[in-house]
Amino acid sequence: VIRVRAVDDYGSQRAKFVYINYVGVAVPTLRAARASMHKHDFERLFNGYHIQIYANSQEELSEDNIIAVLQACAGAHKPQAYEFA
């Protein structure tokens, strides 16, 4: 889970939590399946995230990609910027 700060022109700053499930393409199928068995336990501990990203490559975890997903679900009052800490 990462925290991204959404900022708008009115000075509002809101935290957005991004749950990332990353299993690389080089991970063997059985090992990836075993890792996915822990997903439910993890989600019980870290509930309340804003978006969920399933990634198989580093490119899917770029700031631009995360911003695009956040903007797609931002609603009527979209922030002007996102800050990654």
N, CA, C and O atoms as a CHARMM CRD file, in Angstrom:
* protein
*
  340
    1    1 VAL  N      0.86300  -1.17100   0.00000 PROA 1      0.00000
    2    1 VAL  CA     0.00000   0.00000   0.00000 PROA 1      0.00000
    3    1 VAL  C      0.90100   1.22300   0.00000 PROA 1      0.00000
    4    1 VAL  O      1.82200   1.33200   0.80900 PROA 1      0.00000
    5    2 ILE  N      0.62400   2.14500  -0.91900 PROA 2      0.00000
    6    2 ILE  CA     1.36000   3.40400  -0.93200 PROA 2      0.00000
    7    2 ILE  C      0.37800   4.54900  -0.73100 PROA 2      0.00000
    8    2 ILE  O     -0.81100   4.42300  -1.02600 PROA 2      0.00000
    9    3 ARG  N      0.88400   5.65400  -0.23100 PROA 3      0.00000
   10    3 ARG  CA     0.08000   6.84500   0.00500 PROA 3      0.00000
   11    3 ARG  C      0.46500   7.89600  -1.02200 PROA 3      0.00000
   12    3 ARG  O      1.64300   8.19200  -1.21700 PROA 3      0.00000
   13    4 VAL  N     -0.55300   8.45800  -1.67900 PROA 4      0.00000
   14    4 VAL  CA    -0.35800   9.52400  -2.65200 PROA 4      0.00000
   15    4 VAL  C     -1.19300  10.70300  -2.18400 PROA 4      0.00000
   16    4 VAL  O     -2.33500  10.52500  -1.76100 PROA 4      0.00000
   17    5 ARG  N     -0.63800  11.89800  -2.25600 PROA 5      0.00000
   18    5 ARG  CA    -1.37200  13.09300  -1.82900 PROA 5      0.00000
   19    5 ARG  C     -2.00500  13.76000  -3.04300 PROA 5      0.00000
   20    5 ARG  O     -1.32200  14.10200  -4.00700 PROA 5      0.00000
   21    6 ALA  N     -3.33500  13.94100  -2.98000 PROA 6      0.00000
   22    6 ALA  CA    -4.07200  14.64000  -4.03000 PROA 6      0.00000
   23    6 ALA  C     -4.18800  16.10600  -3.63000 PROA 6      0.00000
   24    6 ALA  O     -4.63000  16.41600  -2.52400 PROA 6      0.00000
   25    7 VAL  N     -3.79100  17.01000  -4.52900 PROA 7      0.00000
   26    7 VAL  CA    -3.75700  18.44400  -4.23600 PROA 7      0.00000
   27    7 VAL  C     -4.59600  19.17600  -5.27600 PROA 7      0.00000
   28    7 VAL  O     -4.53500  18.87300  -6.46800 PROA 7      0.00000
   29    8 ASP  N     -5.39500  20.16000  -4.79900 PROA 8      0.00000
   30    8 ASP  CA    -6.15800  20.96400  -5.75400 PROA 8      0.00000
   31    8 ASP  C     -5.81700  22.44600  -5.60400 PROA 8      0.00000
   32    8 ASP  O     -5.04200  22.82900  -4.72700 PROA 8      0.00000
   33    9 ASP  N     -6.40100  23.27100  -6.46700 PROA 9      0.00000
   34    9 ASP  CA    -6.09800  24.70800  -6.49100 PROA 9      0.00000
   35    9 ASP  C     -6.59100  25.45200  -5.25800 PROA 9      0.00000
   36    9 ASP  O     -6.16000  26.57700  -5.00900 PROA 9      0.00000
   37   10 TYR  N     -7.48100  24.84900  -4.48500 PROA 10     0.00000
   38   10 TYR  CA    -8.04400  25.51300  -3.31500 PROA 10     0.00000
   39   10 TYR  C     -7.25700  25.21800  -2.04900 PROA 10     0.00000
   40   10 TYR  O     -7.65900  25.62900  -0.96000 PROA 10     0.00000
   41   11 GLY  N     -6.15600  24.52000  -2.17500 PROA 11     0.00000
   42   11 GLY  CA    -5.30900  24.21100  -1.03000 PROA 11     0.00000
   43   11 GLY  C     -5.67700  22.92400  -0.30900 PROA 11     0.00000
   44   11 GLY  O     -5.07700  22.58800   0.71200 PROA 11     0.00000
   45   12 SER  N     -6.64600  22.21500  -0.82500 PROA 12     0.00000
   46   12 SER  CA    -7.05000  20.95200  -0.22300 PROA 12     0.00000
   47   12 SER  C     -6.01200  19.87700  -0.53500 PROA 12     0.00000
   48   12 SER  O     -5.53800  19.76600  -1.66600 PROA 12     0.00000
   49   13 GLN  N     -5.67000  19.09600   0.47100 PROA 13     0.00000
   50   13 GLN  CA    -4.74000  17.98400   0.29900 PROA 13     0.00000
   51   13 GLN  C     -5.38200  16.74500   0.90600 PROA 13     0.00000
   52   13 GLN  O     -5.68600  16.71100   2.09800 PROA 13     0.00000
   53   14 ARG  N     -5.58400  15.73500   0.08200 PROA 14     0.00000
   54   14 ARG  CA    -6.24400  14.51900   0.53600 PROA 14     0.00000
   55   14 ARG  C     -5.34400  13.31700   0.26200 PROA 14     0.00000
   56   14 ARG  O     -4.75300  13.19600  -0.81100 PROA 14     0.00000
   57   15 ALA  N     -5.25500  12.44700   1.24000 PROA 15     0.00000
   58   15 ALA  CA    -4.46200  11.22800   1.07000 PROA 15     0.00000
   59   15 ALA  C     -5.26500  10.21000   0.28000 PROA 15     0.00000
   60   15 ALA  O     -6.45000  10.00200   0.54000 PROA 15     0.00000
   61   16 LYS  N     -4.61900   9.58100  -0.68100 PROA 16     0.00000
   62   16 LYS  CA    -5.20800   8.49700  -1.46100 PROA 16     0.00000
   63   16 LYS  C     -4.31400   7.27800  -1.26700 PROA 16     0.00000
   64   16 LYS  O     -3.10000   7.35400  -1.45700 PROA 16     0.00000
   65   17 PHE  N     -4.90900   6.17200  -0.89500 PROA 17     0.00000
   66   17 PHE  CA    -4.14800   4.95800  -0.65900 PROA 17     0.00000
   67   17 PHE  C     -4.32100   4.00700  -1.83500 PROA 17     0.00000
   68   17 PHE  O     -5.43600   3.74300  -2.28300 PROA 17     0.00000
   69   18 VAL  N     -3.19400   3.50000  -2.32600 PROA 18     0.00000
   70   18 VAL  CA    -3.17100   2.63900  -3.50500 PROA 18     0.00000
   71   18 VAL  C     -2.66200   1.26100  -3.07900 PROA 18     0.00000
   72   18 VAL  O     -1.53300   1.11500  -2.61100 PROA 18     0.00000
   73   19 TYR  N     -3.51300   0.26700  -3.25200 PROA 19     0.00000
   74   19 TYR  CA    -3.14100  -1.11100  -2.93800 PROA 19     0.00000
   75   19 TYR  C     -2.57200  -1.73500  -4.20900 PROA 19     0.00000
   76   19 TYR  O     -3.25600  -1.82400  -5.22800 PROA 19     0.00000
   77   20 ILE  N     -1.32500  -2.16100  -4.13900 PROA 20     0.00000
   78   20 ILE  CA    -0.64900  -2.73900  -5.30000 PROA 20     0.00000
   79   20 ILE  C     -0.39500  -4.21800  -5.04900 PROA 20     0.00000
   80   20 ILE  O      0.21500  -4.60200  -4.05200 PROA 20     0.00000
   81   21 ASN  N     -0.87200  -5.02800  -5.96900 PROA 21     0.00000
   82   21 ASN  CA    -0.61900  -6.46500  -5.94200 PROA 21     0.00000
   83   21 ASN  C      0.31400  -6.75100  -7.11600 PROA 21     0.00000
   84   21 ASN  O     -0.11800  -6.78000  -8.26900 PROA 21     0.00000
   85   22 TYR  N      1.58800  -6.96100  -6.81700 PROA 22     0.00000
   86   22 TYR  CA     2.59700  -7.13800  -7.86100 PROA 22     0.00000
   87   22 TYR  C      3.14700  -8.55900  -7.82800 PROA 22     0.00000
   88   22 TYR  O      3.67600  -9.01000  -6.81200 PROA 22     0.00000
   89   23 VAL  N      3.01500  -9.24500  -8.93600 PROA 23     0.00000
   90   23 VAL  CA     3.64000 -10.55200  -9.13200 PROA 23     0.00000
   91   23 VAL  C      4.28200 -10.49700 -10.50800 PROA 23     0.00000
   92   23 VAL  O      3.58600 -10.42100 -11.52100 PROA 23     0.00000
   93   24 GLY  N      5.59000 -10.53600 -10.54500 PROA 24     0.00000
   94   24 GLY  CA     6.31900 -10.42000 -11.80600 PROA 24     0.00000
   95   24 GLY  C      6.05900 -11.57800 -12.75400 PROA 24     0.00000
   96   24 GLY  O      5.64400 -12.66000 -12.33900 PROA 24     0.00000
   97   25 VAL  N      6.30700 -11.33600 -14.02800 PROA 25     0.00000
   98   25 VAL  CA     6.05900 -12.36200 -15.04600 PROA 25     0.00000
   99   25 VAL  C      7.01900 -13.54700 -14.91100 PROA 25     0.00000
  100   25 VAL  O      6.71500 -14.63900 -15.39100 PROA 25     0.00000
  101   26 ALA  N      8.16100 -13.34800 -14.27100 PROA 26     0.00000
  102   26 ALA  CA     9.13400 -14.42800 -14.12000 PROA 26     0.00000
  103   26 ALA  C      8.81900 -15.34600 -12.93500 PROA 26     0.00000
  104   26 ALA  O      9.47400 -16.37200 -12.75500 PROA 26     0.00000
  105   27 VAL  N      7.82500 -14.98300 -12.13200 PROA 27     0.00000
  106   27 VAL  CA     7.47200 -15.79800 -10.97000 PROA 27     0.00000
  107   27 VAL  C      6.75000 -17.05900 -11.45200 PROA 27     0.00000
  108   27 VAL  O      5.80000 -16.96700 -12.23000 PROA 27     0.00000
  109   28 PRO  N      7.18900 -18.22600 -10.99800 PROA 28     0.00000
  110   28 PRO  CA     6.51500 -19.46100 -11.40400 PROA 28     0.00000
  111   28 PRO  C      5.03600 -19.45800 -10.98600 PROA 28     0.00000
  112   28 PRO  O      4.67000 -18.85900  -9.97500 PROA 28     0.00000
  113   29 THR  N      4.20700 -20.12300 -11.76700 PROA 29     0.00000
  114   29 THR  CA     2.75900 -20.10500 -11.56000 PROA 29     0.00000
  115   29 THR  C      2.36100 -20.57900 -10.16800 PROA 29     0.00000
  116   29 THR  O      1.51300 -19.95900  -9.52600 PROA 29     0.00000
  117   30 LEU  N      2.95500 -21.65700  -9.69600 PROA 30     0.00000
  118   30 LEU  CA     2.59400 -22.16800  -8.37300 PROA 30     0.00000
  119   30 LEU  C      2.96700 -21.19100  -7.26400 PROA 30     0.00000
  120   30 LEU  O      2.22600 -21.04000  -6.29300 PROA 30     0.00000
  121   31 ARG  N      4.09500 -20.53800  -7.40300 PROA 31     0.00000
  122   31 ARG  CA     4.50500 -19.56400  -6.39300 PROA 31     0.00000
  123   31 ARG  C      3.57800 -18.34700  -6.41300 PROA 31     0.00000
  124   31 ARG  O      3.23600 -17.81400  -5.35800 PROA 31     0.00000
  125   32 ALA  N      3.17300 -17.90900  -7.59400 PROA 32     0.00000
  126   32 ALA  CA     2.23900 -16.78500  -7.70500 PROA 32     0.00000
  127   32 ALA  C      0.89000 -17.14800  -7.09200 PROA 32     0.00000
  128   32 ALA  O      0.27100 -16.32600  -6.41700 PROA 32     0.00000
  129   33 ALA  N      0.44000 -18.36600  -7.32500 PROA 33     0.00000
  130   33 ALA  CA    -0.82900 -18.81700  -6.74800 PROA 33     0.00000
  131   33 ALA  C     -0.73400 -18.88800  -5.22900 PROA 33     0.00000
  132   33 ALA  O     -1.68100 -18.52800  -4.52900 PROA 33     0.00000
  133   34 ARG  N      0.38600 -19.34200  -4.72500 PROA 34     0.00000
  134   34 ARG  CA     0.58700 -19.42000  -3.28100 PROA 34     0.00000
  135   34 ARG  C      0.57600 -18.02200  -2.66100 PROA 34     0.00000
  136   34 ARG  O      0.02300 -17.82200  -1.57900 PROA 34     0.00000
  137   35 ALA  N      1.17700 -17.07400  -3.33800 PROA 35     0.00000
  138   35 ALA  CA     1.19200 -15.69500  -2.83400 PROA 35     0.00000
  139   35 ALA  C     -0.21300 -15.10200  -2.83000 PROA 35     0.00000
  140   35 ALA  O     -0.55600 -14.32800  -1.93600 PROA 35     0.00000
  141   36 SER  N     -1.02200 -15.45600  -3.81600 PROA 36     0.00000
  142   36 SER  CA    -2.37200 -14.89400  -3.88400 PROA 36     0.00000
  143   36 SER  C     -3.26200 -15.41200  -2.76100 PROA 36     0.00000
  144   36 SER  O     -4.28600 -14.80000  -2.45900 PROA 36     0.00000
  145   37 MET  N     -2.89200 -16.52400  -2.14000 PROA 37     0.00000
  146   37 MET  CA    -3.66700 -17.04600  -1.01800 PROA 37     0.00000
  147   37 MET  C     -3.61400 -16.10900   0.18400 PROA 37     0.00000
  148   37 MET  O     -4.49900 -16.16200   1.03800 PROA 37     0.00000
  149   38 HSD  N     -2.60400 -15.25900   0.27000 PROA 38     0.00000
  150   38 HSD  CA    -2.45900 -14.33900   1.40100 PROA 38     0.00000
  151   38 HSD  C     -3.16800 -13.00900   1.16100 PROA 38     0.00000
  152   38 HSD  O     -3.20600 -12.15500   2.04700 PROA 38     0.00000
  153   39 LYS  N     -3.72100 -12.83400  -0.01700 PROA 39     0.00000
  154   39 LYS  CA    -4.36900 -11.56900  -0.37000 PROA 39     0.00000
  155   39 LYS  C     -5.50200 -11.23000   0.59300 PROA 39     0.00000
  156   39 LYS  O     -5.62400 -10.08100   1.02000 PROA 39     0.00000
  157   40 HSD  N     -6.32100 -12.19700   0.93700 PROA 40     0.00000
  158   40 HSD  CA    -7.45600 -11.95600   1.82400 PROA 40     0.00000
  159   40 HSD  C     -6.99000 -11.46500   3.19500 PROA 40     0.00000
  160   40 HSD  O     -7.56800 -10.52800   3.74600 PROA 40     0.00000
  161   41 ASP  N     -5.95400 -12.09000   3.74500 PROA 41     0.00000
  162   41 ASP  CA    -5.42600 -11.66900   5.04600 PROA 41     0.00000
  163   41 ASP  C     -4.88600 -10.25000   4.97800 PROA 41     0.00000
  164   41 ASP  O     -5.10300  -9.45300   5.89000 PROA 41     0.00000
  165   42 PHE  N     -4.19400  -9.94200   3.91200 PROA 42     0.00000
  166   42 PHE  CA    -3.63900  -8.59800   3.74700 PROA 42     0.00000
  167   42 PHE  C     -4.75300  -7.55700   3.66900 PROA 42     0.00000
  168   42 PHE  O     -4.65600  -6.49700   4.28800 PROA 42     0.00000
  169   43 GLU  N     -5.80400  -7.85300   2.91600 PROA 43     0.00000
  170   43 GLU  CA    -6.90000  -6.89900   2.75700 PROA 43     0.00000
  171   43 GLU  C     -7.66600  -6.68200   4.05400 PROA 43     0.00000
  172   43 GLU  O     -8.23400  -5.60900   4.25800 PROA 43     0.00000
  173   44 ARG  N     -7.69200  -7.67500   4.93000 PROA 44     0.00000
  174   44 ARG  CA    -8.32500  -7.47600   6.24000 PROA 44     0.00000
  175   44 ARG  C     -7.54100  -6.47500   7.07500 PROA 44     0.00000
  176   44 ARG  O     -8.13400  -5.68900   7.81400 PROA 44     0.00000
  177   45 LEU  N     -6.22600  -6.49200   6.96900 PROA 45     0.00000
  178   45 LEU  CA    -5.38600  -5.58000   7.74100 PROA 45     0.00000
  179   45 LEU  C     -5.37100  -4.17500   7.15600 PROA 45     0.00000
  180   45 LEU  O     -5.34400  -3.19600   7.90100 PROA 45     0.00000
  181   46 PHE  N     -5.38700  -4.06400   5.83800 PROA 46     0.00000
  182   46 PHE  CA    -5.26600  -2.78200   5.15700 PROA 46     0.00000
  183   46 PHE  C     -6.53100  -2.48500   4.35800 PROA 46     0.00000
  184   46 PHE  O     -6.50700  -2.47400   3.12700 PROA 46     0.00000
  185   47 ASN  N     -7.62600  -2.24600   5.05900 PROA 47     0.00000
  186   47 ASN  CA    -8.84400  -1.88000   4.34000 PROA 47     0.00000
  187   47 ASN  C     -8.91300  -0.36400   4.20300 PROA 47     0.00000
  188   47 ASN  O     -8.22600   0.35900   4.92500 PROA 47     0.00000
  189   48 GLY  N     -9.72000   0.10800   3.30200 PROA 48     0.00000
  190   48 GLY  CA    -9.87400   1.53700   3.13200 PROA 48     0.00000
  191   48 GLY  C     -8.98100   2.14200   2.07000 PROA 48     0.00000
  192   48 GLY  O     -8.74200   3.34900   2.09800 PROA 48     0.00000
  193   49 TYR  N     -8.48100   1.35900   1.14200 PROA 49     0.00000
  194   49 TYR  CA    -7.68400   1.92300   0.05800 PROA 49     0.00000
  195   49 TYR  C     -8.61900   2.43500  -1.03100 PROA 49     0.00000
  196   49 TYR  O     -9.76000   1.98700  -1.14900 PROA 49     0.00000
  197   50 HSD  N     -8.12200   3.37600  -1.82300 PROA 50     0.00000
  198   50 HSD  CA    -8.94600   4.02300  -2.84500 PROA 50     0.00000
  199   50 HSD  C     -8.94800   3.27800  -4.17400 PROA 50     0.00000
  200   50 HSD  O     -9.98500   3.17600  -4.82900 PROA 50     0.00000
  201   51 ILE  N     -7.79800   2.76200  -4.56900 PROA 51     0.00000
  202   51 ILE  CA    -7.73100   1.98700  -5.81100 PROA 51     0.00000
  203   51 ILE  C     -6.86200   0.75900  -5.58300 PROA 51     0.00000
  204   51 ILE  O     -6.05800   0.69700  -4.65400 PROA 51     0.00000
  205   52 GLN  N     -7.05300  -0.20500  -6.46100 PROA 52     0.00000
  206   52 GLN  CA    -6.29500  -1.44500  -6.41000 PROA 52     0.00000
  207   52 GLN  C     -5.68300  -1.66800  -7.78800 PROA 52     0.00000
  208   52 GLN  O     -6.36900  -1.58100  -8.80600 PROA 52     0.00000
  209   53 ILE  N     -4.38900  -1.95600  -7.80700 PROA 53     0.00000
  210   53 ILE  CA    -3.68900  -2.18900  -9.06700 PROA 53     0.00000
  211   53 ILE  C     -3.05400  -3.57300  -9.02300 PROA 53     0.00000
  212   53 ILE  O     -2.28800  -3.89200  -8.11300 PROA 53     0.00000
  213   54 TYR  N     -3.38700  -4.39200 -10.02400 PROA 54     0.00000
  214   54 TYR  CA    -2.73700  -5.68900 -10.20800 PROA 54     0.00000
  215   54 TYR  C     -1.68700  -5.50200 -11.29100 PROA 54     0.00000
  216   54 TYR  O     -2.01900  -5.18100 -12.43200 PROA 54     0.00000
  217   55 ALA  N     -0.43200  -5.70100 -10.94300 PROA 55     0.00000
  218   55 ALA  CA     0.64900  -5.42900 -11.89200 PROA 55     0.00000
  219   55 ALA  C      1.51400  -6.66800 -12.09300 PROA 55     0.00000
  220   55 ALA  O      1.75100  -7.45100 -11.17400 PROA 55     0.00000
  221   56 ASN  N      1.97700  -6.81300 -13.33600 PROA 56     0.00000
  222   56 ASN  CA     2.90600  -7.88700 -13.68000 PROA 56     0.00000
  223   56 ASN  C      4.25700  -7.34600 -14.11100 PROA 56     0.00000
  224   56 ASN  O      5.20500  -8.11200 -14.28800 PROA 56     0.00000
  225   57 SER  N      4.35700  -6.02800 -14.28300 PROA 57     0.00000
  226   57 SER  CA     5.61400  -5.43500 -14.73600 PROA 57     0.00000
  227   57 SER  C      5.83500  -4.09900 -14.03800 PROA 57     0.00000
  228   57 SER  O      4.90100  -3.48600 -13.52200 PROA 57     0.00000
  229   58 GLN  N      7.08200  -3.66300 -14.03400 PROA 58     0.00000
  230   58 GLN  CA     7.43500  -2.38000 -13.42400 PROA 58     0.00000
  231   58 GLN  C      6.75600  -1.21200 -14.13700 PROA 58     0.00000
  232   58 GLN  O      6.43000  -0.20500 -13.50900 PROA 58     0.00000
  233   59 GLU  N      6.54400  -1.34300 -15.44500 PROA 59     0.00000
  234   59 GLU  CA     5.92300  -0.26300 -16.21700 PROA 59     0.00000
  235   59 GLU  C      4.51300   0.04000 -15.71700 PROA 59     0.00000
  236   59 GLU  O      4.07300   1.18900 -15.75600 PROA 59     0.00000
  237   60 GLU  N      3.81200  -0.97500 -15.25200 PROA 60     0.00000
  238   60 GLU  CA     2.45300  -0.78100 -14.74500 PROA 60     0.00000
  239   60 GLU  C      2.43600  -0.01500 -13.42600 PROA 60     0.00000
  240   60 GLU  O      1.38800   0.47000 -12.99800 PROA 60     0.00000
  241   61 LEU  N      3.59300   0.09300 -12.78500 PROA 61     0.00000
  242   61 LEU  CA     3.68300   0.78200 -11.50200 PROA 61     0.00000
  243   61 LEU  C      4.25300   2.19000 -11.63000 PROA 61     0.00000
  244   61 LEU  O      4.66200   2.78300 -10.63200 PROA 61     0.00000
  245   62 SER  N      4.28600   2.72300 -12.82700 PROA 62     0.00000
  246   62 SER  CA     4.81500   4.07400 -13.02100 PROA 62     0.00000
  247   62 SER  C      3.87200   5.09700 -12.39700 PROA 62     0.00000
  248   62 SER  O      2.67700   4.84100 -12.24600 PROA 62     0.00000
  249   63 GLU  N      4.41500   6.25300 -12.03800 PROA 63     0.00000
  250   63 GLU  CA     3.58900   7.32400 -11.48300 PROA 63     0.00000
  251   63 GLU  C      2.49800   7.72800 -12.46200 PROA 63     0.00000
  252   63 GLU  O      1.36400   7.98300 -12.05500 PROA 63     0.00000
  253   64 ASP  N      2.82400   7.79000 -13.74700 PROA 64     0.00000
  254   64 ASP  CA     1.82900   8.17000 -14.75800 PROA 64     0.00000
  255   64 ASP  C      0.66200   7.19300 -14.78800 PROA 64     0.00000
  256   64 ASP  O     -0.49000   7.61100 -14.90400 PROA 64     0.00000
  257   65 ASN  N      0.94000   5.90900 -14.68600 PROA 65     0.00000
  258   65 ASN  CA    -0.12500   4.90900 -14.69700 PROA 65     0.00000
  259   65 ASN  C     -0.99200   5.01900 -13.44200 PROA 65     0.00000
  260   65 ASN  O     -2.21800   4.95100 -13.52800 PROA 65     0.00000
  261   66 ILE  N     -0.36800   5.18700 -12.29000 PROA 66     0.00000
  262   66 ILE  CA    -1.11900   5.31600 -11.04100 PROA 66     0.00000
  263   66 ILE  C     -1.98100   6.57200 -11.07400 PROA 66     0.00000
  264   66 ILE  O     -3.13200   6.54100 -10.63700 PROA 66     0.00000
  265   67 ILE  N     -1.44200   7.67600 -11.58400 PROA 67     0.00000
  266   67 ILE  CA    -2.21300   8.91800 -11.70400 PROA 67     0.00000
  267   67 ILE  C     -3.40300   8.72200 -12.63300 PROA 67     0.00000
  268   67 ILE  O     -4.49600   9.21000 -12.34600 PROA 67     0.00000
  269   68 ALA  N     -3.21000   8.02000 -13.73400 PROA 68     0.00000
  270   68 ALA  CA    -4.31000   7.77900 -14.67900 PROA 68     0.00000
  271   68 ALA  C     -5.44100   7.00200 -14.01200 PROA 68     0.00000
  272   68 ALA  O     -6.61300   7.30900 -14.22900 PROA 68     0.00000
  273   69 VAL  N     -5.10600   6.01000 -13.21400 PROA 69     0.00000
  274   69 VAL  CA    -6.13500   5.22700 -12.52800 PROA 69     0.00000
  275   69 VAL  C     -6.82300   6.07900 -11.46200 PROA 69     0.00000
  276   69 VAL  O     -8.04400   6.01600 -11.31700 PROA 69     0.00000
  277   70 LEU  N     -6.05600   6.87300 -10.71500 PROA 70     0.00000
  278   70 LEU  CA    -6.65500   7.76000  -9.71500 PROA 70     0.00000
  279   70 LEU  C     -7.58700   8.78200 -10.36400 PROA 70     0.00000
  280   70 LEU  O     -8.68000   9.03200  -9.85500 PROA 70     0.00000
  281   71 GLN  N     -7.16800   9.36800 -11.47100 PROA 71     0.00000
  282   71 GLN  CA    -7.99500  10.36000 -12.16500 PROA 71     0.00000
  283   71 GLN  C     -9.27900   9.73400 -12.70000 PROA 71     0.00000
  284   71 GLN  O    -10.32400  10.38400 -12.72100 PROA 71     0.00000
  285   72 ALA  N     -9.21000   8.48900 -13.12700 PROA 72     0.00000
  286   72 ALA  CA   -10.38600   7.81800 -13.68300 PROA 72     0.00000
  287   72 ALA  C    -11.48900   7.63700 -12.64500 PROA 72     0.00000
  288   72 ALA  O    -12.66200   7.53900 -13.00400 PROA 72     0.00000
  289   73 CYS  N    -11.13300   7.59200 -11.37600 PROA 73     0.00000
  290   73 CYS  CA   -12.14800   7.40100 -10.33600 PROA 73     0.00000
  291   73 CYS  C    -12.25500   8.60400  -9.40600 PROA 73     0.00000
  292   73 CYS  O    -12.76200   8.47800  -8.29100 PROA 73     0.00000
  293   74 ALA  N    -11.78500   9.76800  -9.85000 PROA 74     0.00000
  294   74 ALA  CA   -11.74400  10.94700  -8.98300 PROA 74     0.00000
  295   74 ALA  C    -13.09300  11.62600  -8.80400 PROA 74     0.00000
  296   74 ALA  O    -13.28700  12.31600  -7.80300 PROA 74     0.00000
  297   75 GLY  N    -14.02000  11.46400  -9.71700 PROA 75     0.00000
  298   75 GLY  CA   -15.31800  12.11100  -9.57300 PROA 75     0.00000
  299   75 GLY  C    -15.31500  13.52000 -10.13400 PROA 75     0.00000
  300   75 GLY  O    -14.50000  13.85200 -10.99600 PROA 75     0.00000
  301   76 ALA  N    -16.23300  14.35500  -9.64100 PROA 76     0.00000
  302   76 ALA  CA   -16.44000  15.69200 -10.20300 PROA 76     0.00000
  303   76 ALA  C    -15.33500  16.67500  -9.83900 PROA 76     0.00000
  304   76 ALA  O    -14.98900  17.53500 -10.64800 PROA 76     0.00000
  305   77 HSD  N    -14.78500  16.56600  -8.65700 PROA 77     0.00000
  306   77 HSD  CA   -13.77800  17.53000  -8.18700 PROA 77     0.00000
  307   77 HSD  C    -12.39300  16.89300  -8.23800 PROA 77     0.00000
  308   77 HSD  O    -11.81700  16.53400  -7.21100 PROA 77     0.00000
  309   78 LYS  N    -11.88200  16.76200  -9.43900 PROA 78     0.00000
  310   78 LYS  CA   -10.58400  16.11000  -9.62800 PROA 78     0.00000
  311   78 LYS  C     -9.45400  17.00400  -9.12200 PROA 78     0.00000
  312   78 LYS  O     -9.47900  18.21700  -9.33300 PROA 78     0.00000
  313   79 PRO  N     -8.47200  16.41500  -8.46200 PROA 79     0.00000
  314   79 PRO  CA    -7.30600  17.19000  -8.04000 PROA 79     0.00000
  315   79 PRO  C     -6.48100  17.62900  -9.24700 PROA 79     0.00000
  316   79 PRO  O     -6.52600  17.00100 -10.30400 PROA 79     0.00000
  317   80 GLN  N     -5.73400  18.70600  -9.07700 PROA 80     0.00000
  318   80 GLN  CA    -4.86900  19.18900 -10.15100 PROA 80     0.00000
  319   80 GLN  C     -3.54300  18.44400 -10.18500 PROA 80     0.00000
  320   80 GLN  O     -2.87900  18.40700 -11.22100 PROA 80     0.00000
  321   81 ALA  N     -3.15300  17.85300  -9.06200 PROA 81     0.00000
  322   81 ALA  CA    -1.86200  17.16800  -9.00500 PROA 81     0.00000
  323   81 ALA  C     -1.89500  16.05700  -7.96300 PROA 81     0.00000
  324   81 ALA  O     -2.72500  16.04400  -7.05400 PROA 81     0.00000
  325   82 TYR  N     -0.96700  15.13100  -8.13100 PROA 82     0.00000
  326   82 TYR  CA    -0.75700  14.06000  -7.15600 PROA 82     0.00000
  327   82 TYR  C      0.71000  14.08800  -6.76700 PROA 82     0.00000
  328   82 TYR  O      1.58800  14.19400  -7.62300 PROA 82     0.00000
  329   83 GLU  N      0.96900  13.99200  -5.46900 PROA 83     0.00000
  330   83 GLU  CA     2.34100  14.01200  -4.96400 PROA 83     0.00000
  331   83 GLU  C      2.67400  12.64800  -4.37200 PROA 83     0.00000
  332   83 GLU  O      1.95600  12.13200  -3.51600 PROA 83     0.00000
  333   84 PHE  N      3.76900  12.07900  -4.84200 PROA 84     0.00000
  334   84 PHE  CA     4.24700  10.79800  -4.33500 PROA 84     0.00000
  335   84 PHE  C      5.36300  11.08400  -3.34000 PROA 84     0.00000
  336   84 PHE  O      6.32000  11.78900  -3.65900 PROA 84     0.00000
  337   85 ALA  N      5.24100  10.53900  -2.14500 PROA 85     0.00000
  338   85 ALA  CA     6.26000  10.79200  -1.11900 PROA 85     0.00000
  339   85 ALA  C      7.22200   9.64000  -1.01200 PROA 85     0.00000
  340   85 ALA  O      8.14600   9.68000  -0.19900 PROA 85     0.00000
